[in-house]
């Protein structure tokens, strides 16, 4: 084979495939945008003595993290209404704030801020669900971060689109404009069963099939959602979605804290994915997703942060640690969600949910060179018996030094590759001052989360 562009030489590599593998003193050989080879470091140096070497002797390398559910533009609302139940949080604080402030500039500024945080904490791909998705996509492309763009659908008018036909036109334009763009993929993104009617949900299922893309939707997030569905529709939300053609291998069921045994069996049988957002669910007291049971049934379980309004950060490494610990506490089984399983949830499972597992989510020759390096030499990660356990239980995102997407360094040796980080933070502060000045407290509003 031709010589690689560079050899990345860490102490350990966690390729995720095969499951649980740990490669010590290996090299990641990268040519162009792809992984050319994965082989012992000494052999790589002998084979390509003139190749550029990036040496990280105290580091572990893992696939880039995949945040399978967030609302990046909402990052400007971080900490706005903490310690508030979900429906009160939405109806009295978040939706009124969005009714006053939501705009293309707002989403652009929020997404810029989100990407600084996500890249610094190792996320290389994120699935977004928010208004003005064209502004989010523009930012992601300019920054070189992968984005699964949610094509929004919601029944009530909003500042992005006045009605369903307007949103469908805008979605179609966006899909046509960015389809085929490197690093951009799509999902249909109906907000939730309670905010989209039967015809809208059925249309989303039809468009998802035609476009061969996932359906990204909040579902079974709270007990109140279940009770409302029983009262309005005479059935639980997942039953209703099944009748409308939504429950299939394309479904990304976000949250899923309220699941019965038969519903877990349906999700497994139909090849659905669940996106687990443990910190958001804990903060909003929404409940606990039965992750151990879902995994045992064969359901693909990915990880998401949700928005910073309900988390309050976009740190997927931290989310991975919470998922591993919470599963043990909920199930009463100390072996539930092992370190290797938590890592897969944060990488390959997210890629699988988005239909991107042939491209990202694990480190294999031929796949895109999306990877992260984390320094394990710090006191909190010494000594090292198992690098995967260090990630799952004691690693900090501040230890991440290198982030690459398609071989390109977004962060190298601890330095973010964007020279306008201070400007991004300044804009975020300006927006925060404006939102605080104009108010964002209880009021009637009809805007989406």
C-alpha positions as a Python dict, from the first residue, in 0.01 Angstrom:
ca = {
    (1, 'X'): (0, 0, 0),
    (2, 'X'): (100, 362, -41),
    (3, 'X'): (269, 536, 250),
    (4, 'X'): (25, 702, 493),
    (5, 'X'): (14, 1076, 547),
    (6, 'X'): (93, 1023, 914),
    (7, 'X'): (122, 764, 1190),
    (8, 'X'): (-60, 833, 1515),
    (9, 'X'): (129, 648, 1789),
    (10, 'X'): (-43, 630, 2132),
    (11, 'X'): (11, 385, 2418),
    (12, 'X'): (-331, 224, 2374),
    (13, 'X'): (-600, 208, 2105),
    (14, 'X'): (-960, 111, 2180),
    (15, 'X'): (-1099, 29, 1834),
    (16, 'X'): (-1449, -70, 1965),
    (17, 'X'): (-1457, -337, 1695),
    (18, 'X'): (-1398, -611, 1795),
    (19, 'X'): (-1587, -544, 2118),
    (20, 'X'): (-1364, -499, 2419),
    (21, 'X'): (-1038, -502, 2223),
    (22, 'X'): (-739, -312, 2365),
    (23, 'X'): (-438, -261, 2136),
    (24, 'X'): (-118, -162, 2311),
    (25, 'X'): (172, 13, 2136),
    (26, 'X'): (-8, 14, 1801),
    (27, 'X'): (-18, 277, 1530),
    (28, 'X'): (-311, 431, 1349),
    (29, 'X'): (-195, 491, 991),
    (30, 'X'): (-398, 762, 816),
    (31, 'X'): (-401, 840, 447),
    (32, 'X'): (-622, 1122, 327),
    (33, 'X'): (-949, 1110, 519),
    (34, 'X'): (-932, 739, 603),
    (35, 'X'): (-770, 487, 829),
    (36, 'X'): (-522, 303, 609),
    (37, 'X'): (-401, 50, 864),
    (38, 'X'): (-400, -44, 1230),
    (39, 'X'): (-81, -233, 1323),
    (40, 'X'): (195, -260, 1583),
    (41, 'X'): (382, 70, 1611),
    (42, 'X'): (729, -76, 1559),
    (43, 'X'): (613, -248, 1243),
    (44, 'X'): (451, 71, 1113),
    (45, 'X'): (773, 266, 1166),
    (46, 'X'): (978, -1, 990),
    (47, 'X'): (736, -10, 699),
    (48, 'X'): (707, 368, 660),
    (49, 'X'): (1021, 522, 817),
    (50, 'X'): (968, 859, 645),
    (51, 'X'): (602, 900, 747),
    (52, 'X'): (517, 1186, 980),
    (53, 'X'): (477, 1061, 1335),
    (54, 'X'): (240, 1200, 1596),
    (55, 'X'): (356, 1045, 1921),
    (56, 'X'): (130, 1031, 2226),
    (57, 'X'): (306, 786, 2464),
    (58, 'X'): (69, 836, 2759),
    (59, 'X'): (-254, 846, 2564),
    (60, 'X'): (-546, 623, 2475),
    (61, 'X'): (-706, 665, 2132),
    (62, 'X'): (-1073, 591, 2075),
    (63, 'X'): (-1325, 663, 1800),
    (64, 'X'): (-1473, 1011, 1792),
    (65, 'X'): (-1774, 1032, 2023),
    (66, 'X'): (-2123, 1044, 1869),
    (67, 'X'): (-2378, 1261, 2050),
    (68, 'X'): (-2700, 1103, 1924),
    (69, 'X'): (-2936, 1368, 2061),
    (70, 'X'): (-2899, 1736, 2129),
    (71, 'X'): (-3040, 2079, 2053),
    (72, 'X'): (-2719, 2272, 1985),
    (73, 'X'): (-2880, 2612, 1930),
    (74, 'X'): (-3029, 2594, 2280),
    (75, 'X'): (-2682, 2623, 2434),
    (76, 'X'): (-2756, 2993, 2487),
    (77, 'X'): (-3022, 2888, 2742),
    (78, 'X'): (-2782, 2698, 2966),
    (79, 'X'): (-2892, 2730, 3331),
    (80, 'X'): (-3195, 2948, 3248),
    (81, 'X'): (-3449, 2761, 3464),
    (82, 'X'): (-3276, 2495, 3667),
    (83, 'X'): (-3446, 2271, 3924),
    (84, 'X'): (-3780, 2275, 3741),
    (85, 'X'): (-3994, 1977, 3620),
    (86, 'X'): (-4002, 1912, 3246),
    (87, 'X'): (-4343, 2053, 3148),
    (88, 'X'): (-4305, 2360, 3370),
    (89, 'X'): (-3951, 2407, 3237),
    (90, 'X'): (-4076, 2391, 2878),
    (91, 'X'): (-4403, 2580, 2903),
    (92, 'X'): (-4307, 2854, 3149),
    (93, 'X'): (-3943, 2918, 3063),
    (94, 'X'): (-3795, 2759, 2751),
    (95, 'X'): (-4078, 2811, 2503),
    (96, 'X'): (-4138, 3174, 2614),
    (97, 'X'): (-3766, 3249, 2583),
    (98, 'X'): (-3760, 3100, 2234),
    (99, 'X'): (-4074, 3292, 2139),
    (100, 'X'): (-3887, 3612, 2219),
    (101, 'X'): (-3539, 3533, 2092),
    (102, 'X'): (-3532, 3246, 1842),
    (103, 'X'): (-3374, 3350, 1511),
    (104, 'X'): (-3113, 3242, 1259),
    (105, 'X'): (-2847, 3448, 1439),
    (106, 'X'): (-2946, 3297, 1773),
    (107, 'X'): (-2912, 2941, 1641),
    (108, 'X'): (-2584, 3021, 1471),
    (109, 'X'): (-2436, 3166, 1791),
    (110, 'X'): (-2567, 2880, 2004),
    (111, 'X'): (-2433, 2617, 1767),
    (112, 'X'): (-2090, 2783, 1754),
    (113, 'X'): (-2075, 2775, 2134),
    (114, 'X'): (-2194, 2413, 2138),
    (115, 'X'): (-1925, 2303, 1893),
    (116, 'X'): (-1646, 2457, 2099),
    (117, 'X'): (-1768, 2257, 2398),
    (118, 'X'): (-1833, 1936, 2206),
    (119, 'X'): (-1501, 1928, 2023),
    (120, 'X'): (-1309, 2001, 2342),
    (121, 'X'): (-1488, 1705, 2504),
    (122, 'X'): (-1429, 1464, 2216),
    (123, 'X'): (-1753, 1471, 2016),
    (124, 'X'): (-1695, 1450, 1642),
    (125, 'X'): (-2056, 1387, 1530),
    (126, 'X'): (-2384, 1514, 1673),
    (127, 'X'): (-2750, 1457, 1591),
    (128, 'X'): (-2938, 1784, 1621),
    (129, 'X'): (-3305, 1869, 1655),
    (130, 'X'): (-3383, 2239, 1642),
    (131, 'X'): (-3532, 2521, 1440),
    (132, 'X'): (-3329, 2706, 1176),
    (133, 'X'): (-3143, 2382, 1095),
    (134, 'X'): (-2984, 2553, 795),
    (135, 'X'): (-2795, 2784, 1033),
    (136, 'X'): (-2674, 2485, 1233),
    (137, 'X'): (-2564, 2300, 921),
    (138, 'X'): (-2377, 2605, 797),
    (139, 'X'): (-2179, 2621, 1122),
    (140, 'X'): (-2105, 2247, 1128),
    (141, 'X'): (-1975, 2249, 771),
    (142, 'X'): (-1757, 2553, 831),
    (143, 'X'): (-1607, 2393, 1143),
    (144, 'X'): (-1557, 2045, 1001),
    (145, 'X'): (-1773, 1867, 1261),
    (146, 'X'): (-2013, 1594, 1150),
    (147, 'X'): (-2380, 1677, 1194),
    (148, 'X'): (-2694, 1470, 1150),
    (149, 'X'): (-2934, 1754, 1068),
    (150, 'X'): (-3283, 1707, 1208),
    (151, 'X'): (-3555, 1815, 965),
    (152, 'X'): (-3808, 1959, 1213),
    (153, 'X'): (-4180, 1894, 1226),
    (154, 'X'): (-4415, 2026, 1492),
    (155, 'X'): (-4784, 2114, 1478),
    (156, 'X'): (-4780, 2465, 1621),
    (157, 'X'): (-4653, 2777, 1440),
    (158, 'X'): (-4305, 2894, 1531),
    (159, 'X'): (-4055, 3159, 1434),
    (160, 'X'): (-3888, 2930, 1181),
    (161, 'X'): (-4199, 2816, 990),
    (162, 'X'): (-4557, 2935, 1024),
    (163, 'X'): (-4720, 2603, 936),
    (164, 'X'): (-4647, 2248, 827),
    (165, 'X'): (-4631, 2326, 457),
    (166, 'X'): (-4375, 2598, 517),
    (167, 'X'): (-4161, 2363, 728),
    (168, 'X'): (-4183, 2091, 462),
    (169, 'X'): (-4070, 2336, 192),
    (170, 'X'): (-3780, 2456, 405),
    (171, 'X'): (-3682, 2101, 494),
    (172, 'X'): (-3687, 1995, 130),
    (173, 'X'): (-3470, 2294, 32),
    (174, 'X'): (-3221, 2218, 308),
    (175, 'X'): (-3209, 1847, 220),
    (176, 'X'): (-3147, 1927, -144),
    (177, 'X'): (-2880, 2185, -66),
    (178, 'X'): (-2671, 1976, 174),
    (179, 'X'): (-2735, 1624, 49),
    (180, 'X'): (-2396, 1481, -41),
    (181, 'X'): (-2205, 1741, 162),
    (182, 'X'): (-1914, 1580, 345),
    (183, 'X'): (-1997, 1538, 712),
    (184, 'X'): (-2368, 1615, 678),
    (185, 'X'): (-2642, 1353, 712),
    (186, 'X'): (-3011, 1389, 796),
    (187, 'X'): (-3290, 1265, 1017),
    (188, 'X'): (-3661, 1334, 1011),
    (189, 'X'): (-3719, 1511, 1342),
    (190, 'X'): (-4082, 1521, 1457),
    (191, 'X'): (-4058, 1671, 1803),
    (192, 'X'): (-4270, 1423, 2002),
    (193, 'X'): (-4594, 1222, 1979),
    (194, 'X'): (-4771, 1491, 2183),
    (195, 'X'): (-4663, 1775, 1950),
    (196, 'X'): (-4721, 1614, 1607),
    (197, 'X'): (-5056, 1473, 1493),
    (198, 'X'): (-5117, 1140, 1321),
    (199, 'X'): (-5090, 1277, 968),
    (200, 'X'): (-4760, 1447, 1048),
    (201, 'X'): (-4609, 1136, 1206),
    (202, 'X'): (-4720, 919, 914),
    (203, 'X'): (-4571, 1171, 671),
    (204, 'X'): (-4241, 1165, 861),
    (205, 'X'): (-4232, 787, 833),
    (206, 'X'): (-4298, 809, 459),
    (207, 'X'): (-4030, 1074, 398),
    (208, 'X'): (-3777, 885, 612),
    (209, 'X'): (-3829, 575, 399),
    (210, 'X'): (-3806, 770, 73),
    (211, 'X'): (-3486, 946, 182),
    (212, 'X'): (-3343, 642, 365),
    (213, 'X'): (-3281, 840, 685),
    (214, 'X'): (-3366, 783, 1055),
    (215, 'X'): (-3663, 921, 1249),
    (216, 'X'): (-3535, 1116, 1551),
    (217, 'X'): (-3812, 1176, 1810),
    (218, 'X'): (-3861, 1225, 2185),
    (219, 'X'): (-4075, 934, 2304),
    (220, 'X'): (-4182, 789, 2638),
    (221, 'X'): (-3985, 1059, 2819),
    (222, 'X'): (-4215, 1100, 3122),
    (223, 'X'): (-4503, 930, 3298),
    (224, 'X'): (-4714, 1237, 3219),
    (225, 'X'): (-4660, 1185, 2846),
    (226, 'X'): (-4795, 830, 2879),
    (227, 'X'): (-5101, 944, 3076),
    (228, 'X'): (-5179, 1219, 2823),
    (229, 'X'): (-5155, 976, 2532),
    (230, 'X'): (-5388, 728, 2703),
    (231, 'X'): (-5640, 1006, 2760),
    (232, 'X'): (-5617, 1163, 2411),
    (233, 'X'): (-5555, 858, 2193),
    (234, 'X'): (-5659, 560, 2402),
    (235, 'X'): (-5315, 402, 2374),
    (236, 'X'): (-4952, 446, 2479),
    (237, 'X'): (-4734, 662, 2249),
    (238, 'X'): (-4526, 373, 2114),
    (239, 'X'): (-4842, 183, 2017),
    (240, 'X'): (-4965, 489, 1830),
    (241, 'X'): (-4631, 537, 1656),
    (242, 'X'): (-4638, 170, 1555),
    (243, 'X'): (-4976, 207, 1389),
    (244, 'X'): (-4846, 509, 1197),
    (245, 'X'): (-4542, 328, 1055),
    (246, 'X'): (-4280, 497, 1275),
    (247, 'X'): (-4162, 196, 1479),
    (248, 'X'): (-3906, 27, 1258),
    (249, 'X'): (-3530, 7, 1205),
    (250, 'X'): (-3519, 382, 1136),
    (251, 'X'): (-3655, 485, 1477),
    (252, 'X'): (-3431, 673, 1721),
    (253, 'X'): (-3647, 673, 2035),
    (254, 'X'): (-3499, 945, 2254),
    (255, 'X'): (-3525, 910, 2635),
    (256, 'X'): (-3753, 601, 2654),
    (257, 'X'): (-3769, 606, 3034),
    (258, 'X'): (-4122, 464, 3047),
    (259, 'X'): (-4108, 124, 2880),
    (260, 'X'): (-4304, -193, 2951),
    (261, 'X'): (-4159, -538, 2885),
    (262, 'X'): (-4368, -589, 2572),
    (263, 'X'): (-4253, -253, 2434),
    (264, 'X'): (-3889, -347, 2480),
    (265, 'X'): (-3961, -667, 2288),
    (266, 'X'): (-4116, -465, 2004),
    (267, 'X'): (-3818, -228, 1988),
    (268, 'X'): (-3582, -526, 1967),
    (269, 'X'): (-3788, -716, 1712),
    (270, 'X'): (-3819, -417, 1480),
    (271, 'X'): (-3453, -312, 1500),
    (272, 'X'): (-3514, 25, 1667),
    (273, 'X'): (-3255, 234, 1851),
    (274, 'X'): (-3298, 402, 2188),
    (275, 'X'): (-3103, 720, 2263),
    (276, 'X'): (-3029, 731, 2635),
    (277, 'X'): (-2984, 1078, 2792),
    (278, 'X'): (-2914, 990, 3156),
    (279, 'X'): (-2812, 1329, 3293),
    (280, 'X'): (-3107, 1513, 3137),
    (281, 'X'): (-3346, 1246, 3264),
    (282, 'X'): (-3198, 1271, 3613),
    (283, 'X'): (-3206, 1651, 3622),
    (284, 'X'): (-3569, 1673, 3504),
    (285, 'X'): (-3673, 1375, 3721),
    (286, 'X'): (-3813, 1208, 3410),
    (287, 'X'): (-3726, 852, 3509),
    (288, 'X'): (-3470, 586, 3429),
    (289, 'X'): (-3428, 414, 3094),
    (290, 'X'): (-3403, 35, 3148),
    (291, 'X'): (-3068, 17, 2972),
    (292, 'X'): (-2955, -323, 3098),
    (293, 'X'): (-3284, -480, 2988),
    (294, 'X'): (-3272, -304, 2650),
    (295, 'X'): (-2918, -426, 2582),
    (296, 'X'): (-3003, -779, 2693),
    (297, 'X'): (-3296, -777, 2450),
    (298, 'X'): (-3067, -672, 2166),
    (299, 'X'): (-3181, -310, 2131),
    (300, 'X'): (-2917, -69, 2001),
    (301, 'X'): (-2866, 191, 2277),
    (302, 'X'): (-2685, 513, 2190),
    (303, 'X'): (-2604, 814, 2410),
    (304, 'X'): (-2710, 1177, 2390),
    (305, 'X'): (-2665, 1480, 2610),
    (306, 'X'): (-2993, 1653, 2526),
    (307, 'X'): (-2962, 2034, 2541),
    (308, 'X'): (-2760, 2235, 2790),
    (309, 'X'): (-3091, 2367, 2918),
    (310, 'X'): (-3160, 2029, 3076),
    (311, 'X'): (-2816, 1881, 3136),
    (312, 'X'): (-2625, 2143, 3162),
    (313, 'X'): (-2333, 2046, 2944),
    (314, 'X'): (-2252, 1866, 2619),
    (315, 'X'): (-1980, 1641, 2761),
    (316, 'X'): (-2046, 1294, 2619),
    (317, 'X'): (-1756, 1138, 2810),
    (318, 'X'): (-1928, 1246, 3130),
    (319, 'X'): (-2257, 1111, 2992),
    (320, 'X'): (-2087, 777, 2927),
    (321, 'X'): (-1972, 761, 3289),
    (322, 'X'): (-2318, 849, 3420),
    (323, 'X'): (-2476, 582, 3200),
    (324, 'X'): (-2239, 315, 3327),
    (325, 'X'): (-2299, 401, 3692),
    (326, 'X'): (-2674, 462, 3666),
    (327, 'X'): (-2735, 127, 3497),
    (328, 'X'): (-2575, -49, 3792),
    (329, 'X'): (-2781, 141, 4047),
    (330, 'X'): (-3111, 97, 3860),
    (331, 'X'): (-3063, -273, 3789),
    (332, 'X'): (-2892, -373, 4113),
    (333, 'X'): (-2628, -546, 3904),
    (334, 'X'): (-2268, -425, 3934),
    (335, 'X'): (-2192, -583, 3596),
    (336, 'X'): (-2458, -383, 3410),
    (337, 'X'): (-2316, -164, 3129),
    (338, 'X'): (-1949, -250, 3142),
    (339, 'X'): (-1682, 2, 3052),
    (340, 'X'): (-1657, -149, 2702),
    (341, 'X'): (-2036, -135, 2658),
    (342, 'X'): (-2047, 229, 2770),
    (343, 'X'): (-1777, 315, 2518),
    (344, 'X'): (-1969, 141, 2241),
    (345, 'X'): (-2286, 330, 2337),
    (346, 'X'): (-2096, 658, 2299),
    (347, 'X'): (-1944, 565, 1963),
    (348, 'X'): (-2054, 277, 1741),
    (349, 'X'): (-2410, 255, 1875),
    (350, 'X'): (-2466, 623, 1798),
    (351, 'X'): (-2324, 577, 1450),
    (352, 'X'): (-2549, 273, 1402),
    (353, 'X'): (-2860, 467, 1508),
    (354, 'X'): (-2775, 735, 1250),
    (355, 'X'): (-2701, 482, 974),
    (356, 'X'): (-2335, 590, 975),
    (357, 'X'): (-2173, 278, 1122),
    (358, 'X'): (-2011, 192, 789),
    (359, 'X'): (-1825, 523, 808),
    (360, 'X'): (-1762, 611, 1174),
    (361, 'X'): (-1799, 476, 1528),
    (362, 'X'): (-1506, 234, 1532),
    (363, 'X'): (-1144, 232, 1421),
    (364, 'X'): (-1105, -2, 1125),
    (365, 'X'): (-909, 26, 802),
    (366, 'X'): (-1126, 189, 538),
    (367, 'X'): (-1335, 388, 784),
    (368, 'X'): (-1308, 764, 823),
    (369, 'X'): (-1022, 882, 1043),
    (370, 'X'): (-1246, 1025, 1317),
    (371, 'X'): (-1071, 972, 1649),
    (372, 'X'): (-986, 1123, 1986),
    (373, 'X'): (-677, 1096, 2209),
    (374, 'X'): (-696, 1129, 2587),
    (375, 'X'): (-394, 1163, 2816),
    (376, 'X'): (-403, 906, 3098),
    (377, 'X'): (-91, 1034, 3274),
    (378, 'X'): (-286, 1253, 3519),
    (379, 'X'): (-324, 1156, 3884),
    (380, 'X'): (-694, 1071, 3845),
    (381, 'X'): (-619, 808, 3578),
    (382, 'X'): (-311, 642, 3728),
    (383, 'X'): (-221, 361, 3749),
    (384, 'X'): (-370, 211, 3433),
    (385, 'X'): (-484, -151, 3445),
    (386, 'X'): (-757, -115, 3182),
    (387, 'X'): (-775, 204, 2970),
    (388, 'X'): (-1144, 147, 2892),
    (389, 'X'): (-1221, 145, 3265),
    (390, 'X'): (-1028, 469, 3309),
    (391, 'X'): (-1249, 631, 3044),
    (392, 'X'): (-1569, 493, 3193),
    (393, 'X'): (-1503, 576, 3556),
    (394, 'X'): (-1231, 838, 3605),
    (395, 'X'): (-1131, 1010, 3281),
    (396, 'X'): (-1209, 1379, 3234),
    (397, 'X'): (-1276, 1559, 2908),
    (398, 'X'): (-1007, 1810, 3008),
    (399, 'X'): (-758, 1527, 2943),
    (400, 'X'): (-853, 1512, 2573),
    (401, 'X'): (-568, 1657, 2370),
    (402, 'X'): (-641, 1560, 2010),
    (403, 'X'): (-961, 1545, 1804),
    (404, 'X'): (-963, 1455, 1438),
    (405, 'X'): (-1244, 1432, 1183),
    (406, 'X'): (-1170, 1274, 845),
    (407, 'X'): (-803, 1296, 941),
    (408, 'X'): (-810, 1673, 994),
    (409, 'X'): (-708, 1805, 1336),
    (410, 'X'): (-984, 2004, 1505),
    (411, 'X'): (-780, 2002, 1823),
    (412, 'X'): (-410, 1912, 1843),
    (413, 'X'): (-192, 1881, 2153),
    (414, 'X'): (-463, 2054, 2354),
    (415, 'X'): (-501, 2350, 2118),
    (416, 'X'): (-835, 2406, 1945),
    (417, 'X'): (-779, 2477, 1579),
    (418, 'X'): (-1016, 2775, 1563),
    (419, 'X'): (-868, 3121, 1613),
    (420, 'X'): (-1202, 3286, 1697),
    (421, 'X'): (-1292, 3100, 2017),
    (422, 'X'): (-1283, 3425, 2216),
    (423, 'X'): (-1525, 3586, 1968),
    (424, 'X'): (-1764, 3288, 1999),
    (425, 'X'): (-1763, 3322, 2377),
    (426, 'X'): (-1813, 3698, 2356),
    (427, 'X'): (-2120, 3652, 2132),
    (428, 'X'): (-2261, 3398, 2378),
    (429, 'X'): (-2221, 3648, 2663),
    (430, 'X'): (-2395, 3916, 2457),
    (431, 'X'): (-2688, 3683, 2392),
    (432, 'X'): (-2702, 3590, 2760),
    (433, 'X'): (-2719, 3956, 2859),
    (434, 'X'): (-2994, 4020, 2604),
    (435, 'X'): (-3202, 3724, 2719),
    (436, 'X'): (-3163, 3822, 3085),
    (437, 'X'): (-3249, 4186, 3007),
    (438, 'X'): (-3560, 4108, 2801),
    (439, 'X'): (-3680, 3839, 3038),
    (440, 'X'): (-3754, 3471, 2998),
    (441, 'X'): (-3987, 3389, 3283),
    (442, 'X'): (-4335, 3235, 3288),
    (443, 'X'): (-4552, 3343, 2994),
    (444, 'X'): (-4774, 3190, 2733),
    (445, 'X'): (-4580, 3068, 2431),
    (446, 'X'): (-4603, 2817, 2151),
    (447, 'X'): (-4250, 2726, 2064),
    (448, 'X'): (-4077, 2389, 2048),
    (449, 'X'): (-3809, 2262, 2284),
}
